[in-house]
Amino acid sequence: MKNPENPDFWIIDDEPALIVKRIDTLTLSGYGTEQIAEMLSEEKVLTPTAYAISKGRKKPSKSKNGDPFKWQASTIVKILSMQEYCGDIINFKTYSKSFKNKKRYKNDPENISVFKDVHEPIRDRATFEKIQEKRGKTRKRKKLDGERNMFSGLLVCADCGGNMHFHFNQGNPKIQYFSCAEYNKGKRKTCTSTHYIRMDFLEQIVLAEIRRLTRFACKHEDEFTTAVANYSKKVTETQQRIRQSELKSLILRDKELDVLFEKIYEDNVSGKISDERFAKLSTKYETEQKSIVERIERLKKLFDEVNMKVEHTENFVAAVKKYTRVKKLTPLMLNELVEYIEVHQAETVNGEQTQTVVIHYNCIGSISIPEELSIPEPQITVQTRKGVVVNYAPMTPAACS
């Protein structure tokens, strides 16, 4: 709410701030917007409009006599997308085409002004970005019991980079598994293997690796903090090199398009190309140039966000230490620690079936624990079908780096 002493600044209203934080936690725990809305409605939590009215604030409402506890999924979506809760002020999100037209239109990103860390935040920036990342991924398929699968949207195929889709055995629904979506496309498939992995096998692997990570963090705190910082720096530098290369190529192409457009304009004036041909080419070049300009702006913003990596790394170290005595894998734990999980196709090595799974953690990527610290690798096996046993094969440090 606005600061009574200085209306140019906001101050936190503790009661609704707790609701915002709870919505964030529920989202990172795997709940959907409709589920959260239903939960808040059942608990008789006032909607934002109803709460504002109860505090004597004037708020426009289409249904003045409606249920003050009836939350909508759209309200949850809006709360989750509010960057202002990170302490920022965002101006020019909408615009009007004319003073006669009362309708507001969504503004282009390049015309929006963002002023960061102006007021006290309700949610930290790392949480906000994680929520946007999760919501931007493919939809999560529900399990048979109605709950959403916590791994959906996190698994990728190690060979083609495609998403892994959740399935269950028709004859025995208790057998749940993931497989590469690109392999299951019939004639249009772009992957050569299923990359099949059982849910129970995957859960054991991820839980065991997180336990190894927490053991590393607790028993060798200095080494862990240094390793995380080094990995974060390495990942950031790699990303920056790739982005810098792409940015140079885009800027060069943007200049080429200016030259091409000028050339076809001169050819049209001199009669070398027809008006119809000129119109087609100019539309093509303008469309490409608009796309390039948007990508250039996005890359520049990504460069600006590099400085925030240090803060995110500190948050990751703190998050790891929270789970030192973890006994069960939860969606919240996955969202706080894991960016994505790479699943390899099972292979036969020395007569035994083995499968590699690589966990890429937030901010740092796939970290390898030094062998000299004597933190043993997990020994995990699963019987996929009668007579067929698959063993977990951790990725070697060389392959991780």
Backbone torsions as a table, in degrees:
resi	resn	phi	psi	omega
1	MET	NA	162.2	-177.7
2	LYS	-71.2	143.6	178.1
3	ASN	-71.6	121.2	-179.1
4	PRO	-58.2	-29.8	-178.7
5	GLU	-82.8	-26.1	179.5
6	ASN	-149.3	95.5	-175.2
7	PRO	-64.3	-8.1	177.7
8	ASP	-77.1	-10.3	-178.5
9	PHE	-124.1	153.9	178.5
10	TRP	-103.2	151.7	170.0
11	ILE	-126.1	155.1	-174.4
12	ILE	-77.7	129.6	170.9
13	ASP	-92.1	107.8	-168.0
14	ASP	-56.8	-41.0	-175.0
15	GLU	-63.0	-55.7	177.4
16	PRO	-68.5	-26.1	178.6
17	ALA	-62.3	-36.8	177.1
18	LEU	-63.8	-36.1	178.6
19	ILE	-67.5	-41.1	178.4
20	VAL	-60.8	-46.1	-179.8
21	LYS	-64.3	-36.8	179.2
22	ARG	-67.7	-40.4	177.5
23	ILE	-61.4	-41.1	177.1
24	ASP	-60.1	-46.9	-178.2
25	THR	-63.9	-42.7	179.5
26	LEU	-63.6	-38.9	178.8
27	THR	-63.8	-46.4	179.3
28	LEU	-70.8	-15.2	176.7
29	SER	-88.3	0.9	174.6
30	GLY	102.6	1.6	179.1
31	TYR	-79.6	143.8	177.8
32	GLY	-86.1	168.5	-177.3
33	THR	-63.3	-38.5	178.7
34	GLU	-67.0	-39.5	178.0
35	GLN	-63.5	-42.8	179.7
36	ILE	-65.1	-43.3	179.4
37	ALA	-60.6	-43.7	179.3
38	GLU	-64.0	-39.4	-179.7
39	MET	-63.7	-46.7	-179.3
40	LEU	-66.9	-35.0	178.0
41	SER	-65.5	-43.8	179.8
42	GLU	-65.0	-31.0	-179.9
43	GLU	-86.2	4.7	178.0
44	LYS	58.1	44.9	174.7
45	VAL	-87.6	129.0	-179.2
46	LEU	-62.2	138.5	174.8
47	THR	-68.2	161.7	179.8
48	PRO	-54.1	-43.1	180.0
49	THR	-65.4	-46.0	-179.4
50	ALA	-63.3	-38.2	179.7
51	TYR	-65.4	-43.5	-179.7
52	ALA	-62.0	-42.8	179.7
53	ILE	-64.4	-37.7	-179.9
54	SER	-65.4	-23.1	179.0
55	LYS	-94.9	6.9	176.7
56	GLY	85.1	13.0	178.8
57	ARG	-91.9	143.4	178.8
58	LYS	-82.3	121.8	179.6
59	LYS	-133.9	131.1	177.5
60	PRO	-67.6	135.2	179.6
61	SER	-143.7	130.7	-179.6
62	LYS	-71.6	-32.7	-178.2
63	SER	-120.6	87.8	-176.7
64	LYS	-65.8	-28.5	-178.9
65	ASN	-101.0	16.3	-178.2
66	GLY	-76.3	176.7	-179.9
67	ASP	-71.7	117.7	-178.2
68	PRO	-71.5	-9.3	-179.0
69	PHE	-107.4	5.8	-176.2
70	LYS	-88.1	98.7	178.7
71	TRP	-83.2	146.0	176.0
72	GLN	-112.1	150.6	177.9
73	ALA	-60.4	-33.4	179.8
74	SER	-63.6	-32.1	177.6
75	THR	-67.6	-40.7	178.1
76	ILE	-63.4	-43.1	179.2
77	VAL	-59.3	-43.5	-178.8
78	LYS	-64.0	-43.3	179.6
79	ILE	-62.5	-42.3	-179.6
80	LEU	-66.0	-25.8	-176.9
81	SER	-95.3	1.5	-176.3
82	MET	-78.8	100.3	177.4
83	GLN	-69.5	-21.3	179.0
84	GLU	-58.7	-27.7	-179.6
85	TYR	-69.8	-9.7	175.6
86	CYS	-85.2	-0.4	-179.0
87	GLY	101.6	9.6	-175.3
88	ASP	-98.8	159.5	169.5
89	ILE	-116.8	130.6	-177.5
90	ILE	-121.3	119.0	-179.3
91	ASN	-108.6	154.8	175.5
92	PHE	64.5	38.2	175.7
93	LYS	-69.1	-28.2	177.8
94	THR	-131.7	166.2	177.9
95	TYR	-147.9	165.0	178.5
96	SER	-114.1	137.0	-178.4
97	LYS	-72.6	-27.6	178.4
98	SER	-164.3	158.1	-179.0
99	PHE	-66.1	-19.2	177.8
100	LYS	-81.4	-23.6	-178.7
101	ASN	-96.7	113.1	-176.0
102	LYS	-80.6	-10.3	-177.6
103	LYS	-73.6	139.3	177.4
104	ARG	-99.7	138.6	-178.5
105	TYR	-114.9	147.6	179.7
106	LYS	-69.0	130.7	-176.7
107	ASN	-83.4	156.0	174.8
108	ASP	-70.7	148.1	-177.6
109	PRO	-53.6	-37.5	-177.1
110	GLU	-69.3	-16.2	-179.8
111	ASN	-97.8	0.5	-180.0
112	ILE	-93.7	135.3	179.1
113	SER	-105.0	127.3	-179.5
114	VAL	-117.1	124.9	176.7
115	PHE	-114.9	110.2	-172.3
116	LYS	-86.4	149.9	172.8
117	ASP	56.0	44.0	179.0
118	VAL	-84.0	-40.8	179.6
119	HIS	-127.0	174.4	-177.5
120	GLU	-65.5	131.6	-177.3
121	PRO	-81.3	151.4	172.2
122	ILE	-92.5	-41.1	178.3
123	ARG	-120.6	146.8	177.5
124	ASP	-77.7	155.7	-173.2
125	ARG	-64.0	-35.0	-179.9
126	ALA	-63.1	-40.6	177.8
127	THR	-64.0	-44.1	179.6
128	PHE	-59.4	-47.4	-178.6
129	GLU	-65.6	-36.5	178.7
130	LYS	-65.0	-40.4	179.0
131	ILE	-64.8	-43.2	179.9
132	GLN	-63.7	-38.8	179.1
133	GLU	-63.9	-44.9	-179.2
134	LYS	-65.9	-41.0	-178.2
135	ARG	-72.1	-21.5	-179.9
136	GLY	-82.2	-9.9	-178.4
137	LYS	-83.6	177.1	-178.4
138	THR	-64.1	155.5	-176.9
139	ARG	-61.1	151.5	-179.7
140	LYS	-96.7	125.9	179.7
141	ARG	-79.3	137.1	-179.8
142	LYS	-77.8	149.0	173.7
143	LYS	-81.3	177.3	-176.3
144	LEU	-62.8	-32.0	-178.3
145	ASP	-83.4	5.6	176.5
146	GLY	94.3	-16.2	179.0
147	GLU	-79.0	150.9	178.4
148	ARG	-83.2	142.7	-178.2
149	ASN	-73.5	128.8	-173.0
150	MET	-70.0	-19.7	-179.1
151	PHE	-90.0	-13.5	-177.4
152	SER	-62.1	130.3	-178.0
153	GLY	90.4	-8.5	-179.5
154	LEU	-104.6	-22.5	-174.0
155	LEU	-93.0	134.3	175.9
156	VAL	-130.2	151.6	177.9
157	CYS	-74.8	132.0	-178.1
158	ALA	-69.7	-22.5	-175.9
159	ASP	-92.9	-48.2	-175.8
160	CYS	-105.5	-12.1	179.9
161	GLY	79.9	3.7	-179.8
162	GLY	-75.8	165.3	178.2
163	ASN	-71.9	152.4	174.1
164	MET	-99.3	133.5	-178.5
165	HIS	-104.0	146.0	-178.5
166	PHE	-83.2	137.9	177.9
167	HIS	-141.5	169.0	170.7
168	PHE	-140.1	153.5	-179.0
169	ASN	-69.7	126.2	-177.7
170	GLN	-63.5	-36.0	-179.5
171	GLY	-77.5	-31.3	-179.9
172	ASN	-138.9	90.5	-175.2
173	PRO	-59.5	-16.3	178.7
174	LYS	-69.7	-21.6	177.1
175	ILE	-84.9	105.6	-178.5
176	GLN	-113.4	143.6	-175.2
177	TYR	-154.5	168.3	174.5
178	PHE	-119.4	149.0	173.9
179	SER	-145.6	160.8	-176.6
180	CYS	-67.1	126.5	-178.9
181	ALA	-66.2	-30.5	-177.7
182	GLU	-72.8	-23.3	177.9
183	TYR	-79.0	-28.7	-175.0
184	ASN	-87.6	17.6	-177.1
185	LYS	-95.9	16.7	177.7
186	GLY	65.2	-126.7	-178.1
187	LYS	-67.8	-23.0	-177.6
188	ARG	-90.9	9.3	-176.4
189	LYS	-65.7	142.2	-179.2
190	THR	-116.0	2.0	178.9
191	CYS	-118.4	144.5	-173.6
192	THR	-92.0	-7.6	-177.6
193	SER	-138.2	157.8	-177.6
194	THR	-75.3	-31.1	-174.1
195	HIS	56.9	36.0	-179.5
196	TYR	-58.1	132.4	175.1
197	ILE	-145.8	131.8	-179.2
198	ARG	-73.7	145.1	178.6
199	MET	-60.9	-46.1	-177.3
200	ASP	-64.8	-36.3	177.1
201	PHE	-64.7	-46.2	-179.0
202	LEU	-63.1	-44.0	179.8
203	GLU	-59.6	-43.7	179.9
204	GLN	-63.0	-41.7	-178.7
205	ILE	-63.6	-51.6	-175.9
206	VAL	-64.4	-43.2	179.2
207	LEU	-62.5	-43.2	-179.8
208	ALA	-64.3	-40.2	-179.5
209	GLU	-70.1	-35.9	177.0
210	ILE	-67.4	-37.7	176.1
211	ARG	-62.5	-39.9	176.8
212	ARG	-62.1	-41.5	-178.8
213	LEU	-64.5	-43.4	179.7
214	THR	-67.5	-34.5	176.9
215	ARG	-65.0	-41.5	176.3
216	PHE	-59.4	-44.6	-177.0
217	ALA	-66.9	-36.3	-175.9
218	CYS	-83.0	-44.6	-175.1
219	LYS	-81.6	-25.5	-177.4
220	HIS	-135.1	64.1	-171.2
221	GLU	-59.6	-45.8	-178.9
222	ASP	-63.6	-45.2	179.0
223	GLU	-63.1	-38.3	-179.3
224	PHE	-65.5	-47.8	-179.9
225	THR	-60.8	-41.3	178.5
226	THR	-65.2	-43.4	-179.5
227	ALA	-63.0	-43.4	179.9
228	VAL	-63.3	-44.4	179.4
229	ALA	-62.1	-42.3	179.9
230	ASN	-65.6	-44.1	178.7
231	TYR	-63.8	-42.1	179.2
232	SER	-61.6	-42.7	178.8
233	LYS	-63.5	-42.1	-179.2
234	LYS	-63.8	-45.8	179.8
235	VAL	-62.0	-43.7	-179.2
236	THR	-63.2	-45.1	-179.8
237	GLU	-63.2	-39.6	178.1
238	THR	-63.4	-45.9	179.3
239	GLN	-62.3	-40.3	-178.5
240	GLN	-65.9	-38.2	177.8
241	ARG	-63.2	-43.9	179.9
242	ILE	-64.1	-44.0	-179.2
243	ARG	-66.2	-39.2	-179.9
244	GLN	-63.4	-40.7	178.3
245	SER	-64.4	-43.6	179.3
246	GLU	-65.5	-40.2	-179.0
247	LEU	-62.4	-43.1	178.3
248	LYS	-61.2	-42.7	179.6
249	SER	-64.4	-40.5	-179.4
250	LEU	-67.4	-42.5	179.0
251	ILE	-63.3	-40.2	178.0
252	LEU	-63.5	-44.0	179.1
253	ARG	-66.2	-35.7	178.6
254	ASP	-61.6	-41.5	177.8
255	LYS	-67.7	-38.0	178.2
256	GLU	-61.9	-40.1	-179.6
257	LEU	-65.8	-36.1	176.0
258	ASP	-61.1	-42.8	179.4
259	VAL	-65.9	-44.1	-179.7
260	LEU	-62.5	-41.7	-179.4
261	PHE	-64.4	-41.7	178.5
262	GLU	-63.2	-37.6	-178.7
263	LYS	-67.0	-46.4	-178.6
264	ILE	-68.9	-27.3	176.4
265	TYR	-66.2	-44.6	178.8
266	GLU	-65.2	-39.5	178.9
267	ASP	-65.6	-34.3	179.0
268	ASN	-69.8	-42.1	179.3
269	VAL	-64.0	-39.0	-179.0
270	SER	-80.9	-5.9	178.3
271	GLY	88.1	7.7	179.8
272	LYS	-70.4	-32.3	175.0
273	ILE	-128.2	149.2	-177.0
274	SER	-73.7	166.3	177.8
275	ASP	-63.6	-37.5	-178.9
276	GLU	-64.8	-44.2	178.9
277	ARG	-65.5	-40.5	179.0
278	PHE	-61.5	-41.9	-179.2
279	ALA	-62.5	-43.1	-179.2
280	LYS	-65.2	-47.0	-178.6
281	LEU	-65.8	-42.2	-178.6
282	SER	-65.5	-38.1	177.0
283	THR	-64.3	-42.1	179.1
284	LYS	-62.0	-46.9	-178.1
285	TYR	-66.9	-40.4	-179.6
286	GLU	-64.3	-40.3	178.9
287	THR	-64.2	-44.9	179.2
288	GLU	-64.0	-41.5	-177.8
289	GLN	-67.2	-37.2	177.3
290	LYS	-62.4	-43.3	178.4
291	SER	-62.7	-40.5	179.6
292	ILE	-65.0	-45.0	-179.8
293	VAL	-60.5	-42.3	178.9
294	GLU	-63.3	-41.0	179.8
295	ARG	-68.8	-37.5	177.9
296	ILE	-61.7	-43.9	179.3
297	GLU	-63.3	-38.7	179.5
298	ARG	-65.6	-42.2	178.9
299	LEU	-64.0	-39.5	178.6
300	LYS	-63.1	-37.6	177.8
301	LYS	-66.9	-38.2	178.5
302	LEU	-64.1	-36.0	176.1
303	PHE	-63.1	-40.1	-179.1
304	ASP	-67.2	-25.4	-176.6
305	GLU	-84.2	-4.6	-177.7
306	VAL	-60.3	-38.5	-177.5
307	ASN	-62.5	-20.9	-179.3
308	MET	-78.7	-10.4	-177.7
309	LYS	-62.5	-34.5	-179.5
310	VAL	-61.8	-45.4	178.6
311	GLU	-62.1	-41.4	-179.6
312	HIS	-65.1	-37.3	179.1
313	THR	-63.1	-42.9	177.5
314	GLU	-62.1	-39.4	177.6
315	ASN	-64.5	-37.3	-179.9
316	PHE	-66.4	-43.2	178.3
317	VAL	-59.5	-43.7	179.1
318	ALA	-65.0	-38.4	-179.8
319	ALA	-66.2	-40.2	179.0
320	VAL	-60.5	-42.9	-177.4
321	LYS	-67.3	-20.6	177.8
322	LYS	-66.6	-25.9	-171.9
323	TYR	-109.7	37.0	-177.9
324	THR	-67.2	-27.6	-178.8
325	ARG	-119.1	34.7	-177.4
326	VAL	-67.3	137.2	179.0
327	LYS	-118.0	-18.1	-177.7
328	LYS	-140.6	142.2	178.8
329	LEU	-78.2	134.3	179.2
330	THR	-128.2	156.9	177.4
331	PRO	-59.7	-38.1	179.9
332	LEU	-63.0	-41.4	178.4
333	MET	-61.9	-44.4	179.3
334	LEU	-61.0	-46.0	-177.1
335	ASN	-68.2	-31.4	179.8
336	GLU	-76.2	-31.5	-172.4
337	LEU	-107.7	-34.2	-167.8
338	VAL	-107.8	131.4	174.5
339	GLU	-86.7	-52.3	173.6
340	TYR	-160.7	165.3	-177.8
341	ILE	-125.3	127.2	-177.1
342	GLU	-97.0	122.4	-177.6
343	VAL	-108.6	124.0	178.8
344	HIS	-94.6	159.5	175.3
345	GLN	-71.6	137.7	177.4
346	ALA	-63.1	139.4	-178.8
347	GLU	-128.1	159.0	175.6
348	THR	-99.1	117.3	-179.8
349	VAL	-124.4	119.6	-178.6
350	ASN	53.5	40.4	176.8
351	GLY	80.9	2.1	-179.7
352	GLU	-118.9	141.7	177.4
353	GLN	-79.3	125.2	177.3
354	THR	-128.9	151.3	178.9
355	GLN	-138.4	133.0	-179.5
356	THR	-100.5	135.6	175.7
357	VAL	-129.2	126.9	-178.6
358	VAL	-114.1	121.3	179.4
359	ILE	-93.7	125.2	175.7
360	HIS	-103.6	111.8	-176.6
361	TYR	-84.0	157.2	178.0
362	ASN	-58.1	136.4	175.1
363	CYS	74.3	-30.2	-169.9
364	ILE	-117.3	-15.1	-178.6
365	GLY	80.8	-148.4	-176.8
366	SER	-91.9	101.5	-176.6
367	ILE	-89.8	140.7	176.7
368	SER	-110.7	136.9	-178.5
369	ILE	-87.1	126.8	-178.6
370	PRO	-54.2	135.4	-178.0
371	GLU	-62.7	-32.3	-176.0
372	GLU	-67.7	-12.1	179.2
373	LEU	-82.0	-7.0	174.7
374	SER	56.0	45.3	172.1
375	ILE	-102.4	104.4	-170.8
376	PRO	-62.2	145.2	175.4
377	GLU	-74.4	145.7	-178.5
378	PRO	-69.3	141.4	175.7
379	GLN	-105.6	104.1	-174.6
380	ILE	-126.8	132.6	177.1
381	THR	-133.2	155.5	175.6
382	VAL	-145.6	143.1	176.9
383	GLN	-95.9	104.7	-176.6
384	THR	-72.6	-35.9	173.1
385	ARG	-155.4	173.5	-173.5
386	LYS	-56.8	122.3	177.0
387	GLY	83.9	-2.7	-178.8
388	VAL	-117.1	113.9	-179.7
389	VAL	-114.6	134.2	178.7
390	VAL	-114.8	132.5	179.1
391	ASN	-105.4	143.4	176.6
392	TYR	-76.4	130.2	178.5
393	ALA	-118.3	101.5	179.1
394	PRO	-59.9	147.4	177.2
395	MET	-69.3	137.8	179.8
396	THR	-69.5	151.6	179.5
397	PRO	-54.1	-38.0	-178.5
398	ALA	-63.4	-38.6	-178.3
399	ALA	-73.8	-28.5	-179.3
400	CYS	-73.5	-32.4	-171.9
401	SER	-77.1	NA	NA
